[in-house]
Amino acid sequence: MNVDVLSAITARHCKRAYMDRPVPMALLQDVLAAAAHAPSTRNTQLWQVAVVTGAARTRLAARLCADFDADEPVRPDYVNRPPVLDPPYLARAEAAGVGVLKARGIERGDAQARRAHLRDNYRFYGAPVVMILHVPANAASGTFLEIGCFLQNIMLGLVACGLGSCPQYSVAGYSARIRAELGMSADRLIVCSLAVGYPDPQAPVNAFVPERASLAEYTRWYE
Ligand SMILES: Cc1cc2nc3c(=O)[nH]c(=O)nc-3n(C[C@H](O)[C@H](O)[C@H](O)COP(=O)(O)O)c2cc1C
C-alpha cells in the first residue's frame, strides 16, 4: 500500500486564507500535467483550465467583487446540488457552514460579517492563483464526473507541493463575467474556480476540517 497517496488524500482540506507568496509557474505546470492523467470516457479529456495570476487575477477579482457588491444575480451554467437536501445531507452542509464561520470568528446572526465572508469567495480568499475549470457547453452529466477526477488530481498534486486550494462553485455564479474577462466564447461552460496558494498556517479557518460520515454510513459490502 502506498501510504503517501492516502496521506495526501486525507490531508487535503479547503484553505480559505493564503500567504502573500508567489507560486512558481513550473510547479503549477507540473501539477496540471500530472492531473491530466485523470481518466475520461474514451480518453476524451474534455476539461480545460484557465490559470489566472498577477494583474489578470486582480482584475478578475475586482470585477467579480463589483458584481457581488451590486447584487448582480448569480446565473451559474449548471445546478450543483439537488433542489432539496435530505436530512443527513442537510445536517452535514449546515455543520460545515457553521464550522467555517466559527473558525473565522463570525457569529451566526452577524449578517454583515457573513456577507463579507461570502464576498471573500470573489477575491479567491486572497489566493495569488486562480484556476477556472471549464468544459464544452454541450457537456453531459458524465463530463462533470470526469472534470471532477481532474479537479481532485489537481488538488492532491497541490498538496504534494505544499500548496493549498479551495474549489468554488460560488464564483461560477458569475459565469458570463468570467467568460467576458477571459475572452471565452459562449460555448464554454464554467464549472468552478479553484483558489490556489500557500495556505496561511496562522489562520484558524485553515485548521477547520469538517467531519466525515463513518465508513458504515456510505458503504455496504456484498459477498
Ligand atoms: C465543486 C465544489 C464547489 C465548492 N464551492 C465552494 C465555494 O464556493 N466556497 C467555499 O468556500 N467552498 C466551496 N467548496 C468547498 C466545500 O465546502 C468543502 O469541500 C466541504 O465543506 C468539505 O470540506 P473540505 O474540503 O475542507 O474537507 C466547494 C467544493 C466543491 C467540491
The ligand as a Gaussian input file, in Angstrom:
#p B3LYP/6-31G(d) Opt

LIG

0 1
 C      -17.477000      21.687000      -6.649000
 C      -17.250000      22.337000      -5.308000
 C      -17.649000      23.650000      -5.107000
 C      -17.392000      24.292000      -3.896000
 N      -17.707000      25.626000      -3.750000
 C      -17.285000      26.289000      -2.644000
 C      -17.421000      27.701000      -2.564000
 O      -17.970000      28.356000      -3.439000
 N      -16.899000      28.322000      -1.489000
 C      -16.254000      27.645000      -0.477000
 O      -15.780000      28.267000       0.471000
 N      -16.134000      26.300000      -0.518000
 C      -16.612000      25.614000      -1.574000
 N      -16.445000      24.252000      -1.665000
 C      -15.769000      23.535000      -0.575000
 C      -16.690000      22.649000       0.258000
 O      -17.473000      23.452000       1.120000
 C      -15.784000      21.671000       1.041000
 O      -15.128000      20.822000       0.144000
 C      -16.574000      20.818000       2.032000
 O      -17.175000      21.592000       3.039000
 C      -15.653000      19.779000       2.701000
 O      -14.579000      20.438000       3.332000
 P      -13.061000      20.093000       2.996000
 O      -12.905000      20.155000       1.502000
 O      -12.270000      21.166000       3.688000
 O      -12.785000      18.726000       3.523000
 C      -16.757000      23.574000      -2.843000
 C      -16.413000      22.227000      -3.041000
 C      -16.652000      21.622000      -4.253000
 C      -16.231000      20.190000      -4.462000

